[in-house]
Amino acid sequence: MRNRRGLAVVRDLWNARDDIARVADVHPGRILPDAALVAAAVTMPSTYDALDSMPEFSTTGARRNQRTWWRLIKAAQT
């Protein structure tokens, strides 16, 4: 990551993913793959539909928490 917003996206998604995984007692990668963290930070989707169409966010765990991911990405962009 070469900018602060990208780093903020990765950090926020990472922390939320770990919290969700801890509560569900599963490996964080099953909630959201590492590739999705990087892809979100690099692409910085501008709409919810853009995030939804990203292949890295097509897993069951990612879709289950899609609104959380979108909220965190938008917060990091501002």
HULINKA-V176629 format. One record per pair of residues at least 12 apart in sequence whose C-alpha atoms are under 6 Angstrom apart, sorted by sequence separation. I is the first residue (numbers start at 1). J is the second residue. D is the distance in whole Angstrom. If there is no record, write none. Layout:
I_J_D, I_J_D
//
This chain:
36_56_5, 10_37_5, 31_61_4, 32_62_5, 31_62_6, 9_41_6, 6_41_4, 9_73_6, 9_76_6, 8_76_6, 5_76_6, 5_77_6
//
